[in-house]
Amino acid sequence: MVRIKRSVNSKKSRRKTMKQAKGYTGARSRTLRAAKEQVMHAGADAFTHRKDKKGDFENSGSAELMLLHECMGYRTLNLFLV
């Protein structure tokens, strides 16, 4: 059997995490452990907030905004937003 070395894949995943953590303050952008945790939490929050944004738009109570959203492809809209 040939020995399989995994350093290339490990470094690739570490580089990916550190690239995603650019812009964070302190150790969150410099150390792998803190960056990995921060990227993981940021991804979870981003997913949750994307879903919340859709819900906020649907629950806004403005029928005109919903019609405007559905008719985005049309050039002439006879809607007046209040």
C-alpha positions, 0 to 999 in steps of 0.5 A, a space after each residue: 500500500 502507498 502511504 497517503 499524505 493529506 497535508 495539501 488538502 489540510 493546508 487548502 482548507 486552512 487557507 480557505 478559512 483564513 481567506 474567509 476570515 479576512 477583515 475580522 478584528 484581532 485573533 479572529 483573522 490571524 489564528 486558525 482556531 479563532 478564525 474557524 469558529 468565527 467563520 462558522 458562526 458568521 455562516 450560521 448567522 448569515 443563513 438565519 438572517 437571509 431567511 429572516 429578510 424574506 420573512 420581513 418582506 412577506 410580513 411587511 403588510 404592504 401589498 404594493 411592495 409585494 406586487 412590485 416585487 412580483 412584477 419586477 420584470 415589467 417596465 411600466 408599473 401602475 403602482 403608487 407606493 404610499 
